[in-house]
Amino acid sequence: MITFGIRVKENKVKGDLGKFRAYLGTLTNNLLTQEACLTSRSALKYAPPIVPTGGKGDTAAAGKMGERAIDKDVRAIFAVQGSTLASVFDGGMGGALEKFQVWRAKPNPVKSSTLLSKIHKDTDELRAFGKAANIYLNKPNKSEFVDSVGGMRTIHEMQRKNGRVVREGRPSAQVKRYPYIVKKDSMIKQYVKQRTMQVGKLKSGWWEIIKTYGTNLVVFGRVVNAGAKGLPKYITRHGGNGTMQKALGGNSKRVTVRNLIGDSDGAGLRTKTRDLVIRDRQAAIAKRPYQQYANRIVRNWNNGLTANA
């Protein structure tokens, strides 16, 4: 919960008290709405994806991090025909060493098990080749073929945990050694492209609140748009999943904002989004004490000036 207070002593107000109360009610409503939108913007900053140094989830760089994570996860599960170590020995020893050299010349695949990584990094090529032959020579290639993007999606979902693959120590040991095989790399790229369109979806509730409630707010005489400036497309292409509720009766007034999918797969808890947002907004409010504005409004009103002067 983030709190700020405005306490106006009505016995200090001169003139039309009813009119002043109406003005103050509108102002309070707009202030609460503004704070709700600024809180939502702060949540966009700290909700995943974020940049490696932390935060900045409301920048295009964070979206790129999310896209790269998906590409890494997908390529940990799927490989192109002929690119795996098991396929080096599909034809026996004939030409296997040359194929092994080609395999070693490529970057170490993210899908590699510890054993395969050691083989890839071994400075003694013939020793590494012998280890590989002991594992795969005259053994059936247990990699399964996948011939559709829909099939890739089903397999990908099975290998995920908490929304991710590599970060969670996956895929399974079987898939690390024998990844699923697709005919062309273009199929992997097509699937990755589809999945990356979902990057930013978990932030959709926060953006929904900002775009719905954050425009044309009159706050202390200024028309403001709260929270929308500079947001990247990876966030603004999504919608829905956000709610805002106000309780304006009595002396204690509050606004509550919720992103209904913001903690899917425990994403918000892992990045401590809630705690970081509260910290930032409390610090911001401390630098902008609303009570000072309220006291100025009363002085202006009593002096016959516009309340916003």
N, C-alpha and C positions, 0 to 999 in steps of 0.2 A: 504494500500500500504506500502511495506517495501522497503527502498532505501539504497543503498550504492554506493559510488563513487570511481572511479579510474581516476585520471587526470594526464596524462603523457605529459610533455612539450617536444614536438618533437624537438625543437631547442636545447635541451640538449642531444639528442641522436646522437652518432657518428657512422660512418660506414653505412652499408646497411639499410637505413630507411625503404625501402619496405619490406625487410625480417622481420624487427622488428615489423612493423605494422601487418604483417600476424600472427606472433607469438602472439602479444597482442590481436588480434581478436579471435584467438582460445582460449586463456586464458580467455578472457571476457565471451565467450560463455560457457565455462566449469564452470566458477564461477557462472554465472546466473543459470545454470542447477543445480549446487550443492545447491544453495540457495533455488531454487524451491523445491528440494527434502527435504531439511531440514525444510522448511516451512510446507511441507506436513506431515513430521514426527511430527512436533509440533501440527498440526491439529489432528493427530491420538491421541495425548496425551490429548487433551481437548474436542474432539468430544464424544458424548455419545455412549456407556456407559462409565462411569468413576467411580472411587472408591468414597465412601461416603465423604472422606475428600477433594475431588476435584482433578482433573487431573488424571494422571497415566492411561489414557485410552489406552495406548500402552502396557499394561501389561495383563497377564492372569487373574489377580484378577478382572480387570474391566469386562472381558468377563463373569466371574462367577457371577458378580453383575447383568449383563444383563440376564443371565439364571435364576437367582433367581427371578428377577422381572417378567419374563414371567410366571414362575410357580405360583407365587402369584396371578397374574392377572387371569390366567386360573382357579385356584381353588376358586377364588372369584365368578365365574360364574357357575361352575359345582361341583356336589357332588356325592358321591357314594350312591347307593340305601341303605336306612336304616340308613344313617348317619346324617340326618337333624332333627331338632326339630319337624317339622311338622309330620315326620314319627313316632315319639314317640307315637302319639295319633291316628295313623291309625286304631288301633284295639280297640278304646275306652279307658276306664280307666284300663282295665285288663292288668297288667304288665307294665303300663305306667310309674309308679314311678321308677321301676328298669331300664327301658330304658332311663328315664330322667337322672338317676344317671350316666349311662354309657356315655350319651351325655355330661354331665357336667365334667366328668373326662378327656375328651379330651381337647386339647388346643382350646382356643376361635377362631373359624373360622374367617379368614380375611374377609369373605363375610358378617359378621354379621352387622345388623343394630344396632343403638344405643340401642334400646329396647332389642334386643336379647343379646347384650353384657352385659347389666345390669342384665338380667336373669342369664346369665352364671356366672357372678361375685358375685351375691347376696350371702352373708354369711349365710342367713337363707334359707336352702334348701327347706323346705315346702312352704315358702312364694314364692320362685322362681318357684316352681312346680305349685302353684296355678295360678301365672301370666301366665305361659306357657299354662296351661289348658284353661284359659279364652280366649286365642288367638286361640288355635288349636283344642280343644275338640269339636267333632261333626261338625267340619268345613271341607269342602273338601280340600284335599291336592292339591294346585294349581301348584305344580312343574310339569314340562313337561319332558318326557323322550327323550333322544337323543341316537340313536343307531348306529351312525357312526362318524368317525373322521371328515369326510367332513361336517357333520351337525354341529359339534362342531366349525369348522372353521367359518362357516357362522354366527353362534351366537356370537362368539368371536369378529368378525369384527364389528358386529352391536353394541356391548357394548363398543367398544374402542372410545377414544377421544384423539386427539393429540398423537396417537400411544400407549396409555396406558389405563388401567382400574382403578386400585385402586388409583393411584396417582391423577387421575382426578375426584375422588369422586364417582366413579362408581363401580359396575354395578348399574342398576336402582333399586329403592326401592323394586319393585316386585321381582326382581331376588335375592336381598339380603335376602328377607324373604323366597322365594320359588325358590331356585337355580335349574338349569336344572340337571336332574338326569341321570347318566350313570350306567350301571350294575356293572362294576368292575373298581377298581382304575387303573388297567393296561391300560385301555383305556385313562384315563387322562394322564398317564405317556407317552403313545405313542404319543399323540397329543403335549404335552409339548416338547418332544424330537424333533418332526418335527419343531416346532416353534423356538426352541433354535438354530437350524442350521442357522437361519437368523440373529442371533446376530452378529454384526460387519458389516452387509451389508451396513449400512449408511457410513461406513468408506472406502468403496471399491474404491472410486475415488482417495483418497489420496494414498492408497497402489498402485493403478494402475500407478500413476505418479512415485512413488519411484522405482518400479520394472522395469518400462519401460526405465527410463532415468537416474537412479542413480548409475549405475555400470561403472567401468573403466574410471572414469573421471580423467584427468591429471590436477592437480591444484598445481601450484608452485612447480613442479618437483615431486610431489607424486601422485601415483595412488590411488584414493579414491572411496569408495562405500558409497553413501550418504543416510542415513535414514533407511536402512533395518535391521540393527543389532538388534537382540533380539526380533523381533516382534512375538507375539503369534499366534497360528494357527487360533484362532477365527477371526483374521484380514486377514491373508494370504490365507485363503480358498476362499475368494471372489475376484472378478475381475471386470474390466470395470468401466465406469462412471467417469473417470478422464481425464482431458485435460490439455495440456500445450501449451502456445503460446508465441513466442519470437518476439520482435521488436528490431532488431540489427542495424538499419540504423541511421545515424546521430550521434550527440554527446550523446543523451539520449537513453540509451538501457534499455530494461525492459523485464521481463518475467511474465506471468500471469498463475496461476494455478487455476483450478476449479474442485470441486467435484459436479457433476450434481445432486446428490441425497442427498448431505450432510445436507440439511436443510429440508428434508421431515418431515412433521408433526411439523415443527417449532423447530426441535431438536437442531440445531445449535444456534438459537437465544436464546433458554432457557439457554443453558450452556455458552453463550457469547464466543463461540469458536473463532470467528474472532478477537475480541479484545484481547483475551489472547494470541493468536498466534502472533499477531503483537507486543505485549509487549515483549514476550520472544525473538523473532528474533531480534528486535531492540537492546535489551540488549546484545544479543550474538554478534551482529555485532560491537557494541561499544567496546567489549573486543578484537576484532580481526580487527583492522583498515586496510582495504585493501590498503589504500594509502601508508602505510609504505612498504608493499610488492612491490607495483608498483615502488616506489623510489629505492628500492634495486635492482629490475630488471634492471633499467636504469644504475645504477652504475656498476653492473656486466657486462652488455653488453658493456659499454664504456671501461671497463678494459680487454676486450677480454675473459671474462669468460662466461660459460654457463648461460643463462638468469635465470635458476632455481637455480643456485649455492647458 
